[in-house]
């Protein structure tokens, strides 16, 4: 018997500002900020996701928050059930994405044994091993 494991995933739009040749660049990148296992059904996970969308405070704003501050929040629910939230506070703006997901696969990391001196010398003389072939769909 398999049991479904439902998660609420929270992604944050992390922004960094870089300068090059007198020009300011605002670089955005989504990062998985949190994953919360929901002990229950998909419906309970959806309710938890809604609560996260309405209450989660991203690190970008949390760093600059004072007691009693409440950021402006616009929460959008997309047709696929994902929440996209825009937050603003004191000239700062950020976005979060909250998704419900079912864990379907997990694999632990494995590491190859360290190379022997003989293998290291062979690689130095013959060059590096061929790169791993990238994944392609089965025909």
N, C-alpha and C positions, 0 to 999 in steps of 0.2 A: 504494500500500500504506500503510495506516495502522498505527501502532504505538500500543498502549495505554500511557498514562502513568498509573501508579498512585502515589497519594500516601497518606501517613499524616498525618491531621489531628489536632492536639491542641488541645482547647478547655479553658480553665480557667475555673472559677467564681470570678470576681473579686468580692470583697466590700468594700463601703465602709460605714462606720458614720456615720450622721448623727443629730443631735439637734435636736428641734423641740418647743418648749413642755414641756421637761423629759422628753420621751419619747425613748428610743433606738431608732433604726431601723437594721436591718441589711439593706442593699440588695444583692441578688445579681444578677449579670449574666454570662452566658457570653460569652467572647471567644475568637477564634481566636488561640492563642498561638504555634503553630508549624505549618508544613506541610513535610513532607519527601518529596521525590521518591524513589521506590524504583526502582532500576534492576533491573527484573526483572518477574516474573509476579505475578498476583494472590495466589498462595500465598505468595510471598516478602513481599508487602506485608502479608498477614495475620500472618506471623511477626514482621515488624518492628513491627506494631501491638501484638502481645502483649508484645514486649520493651519498648516504650514504656510500656505500661500497668503493667508490673512494675517499671520503673526511673525513669521521668520524675519529676523533682522540680519542682513548680510554684514560680513566683517568690515567692508568698506565704510558703511555707515556706523556700525557699532563702535568703531575706534574713536569716532568724533561725537558720540552721543553723550548728552548730559542727563541726569535724572529728570524725569518728567517730559523729555522730548518724545514726540511721536511723529515719524516721517509721514509725508503724503504717500498714499499707496493707491495704485490702480491695478486691480487684479482682473485678468482676462482668462476665461475658460475656453479653450479651443475645442472644436468638435471631437477631437480624439481623446479628450480628457486631461490634457496637459494644461497647467496653469502658467501663464506668463505674467510676471508682476513687475511693474515699474515703481520704483521708490525714489523720493526726493526729500532732501533735508539740507538746509543751509547751503545752497549752491552746489550740492553734490547730488548726483543722480546715478542710480545703478538699476540692474535688472536681475531677476532670478527666474528660474524655470523649475517648476515642481511637477514631477511625473510619478505615476504609480507603475511599478514594474514587478513582474513575477520572475523569481530566480529560476532559470531553467538549466543552468550548467555551472559547474565549479570544478576547478582543477588546481591542485597545489603546485607550487613551483618546484622544479627539479633542476639540479645543477650537475653538469658533467663532471667527472673526476678531473683533478688537475692533470695537466700534461706532464709527461715524464721528460727528463732532460733530452732523451733521444728524440722524442716528438718535437720538442722546441728547436733542436738543432736542425732536424729535417725541414721544419717549416721555414727556418731562417735561410736555408740553402735553396729550397724549392719554391719559396714564395708562399703567400697565404693560401688557405684552403678556399675552394669555390664558395661563393655566397649561397645562402639558403634560397631555394626556388620559392618565389612568392606564391601565395594561395591563389588558385584559379577555380572557377566552378567546374563541377563534374559534368562531362558531356552526356 
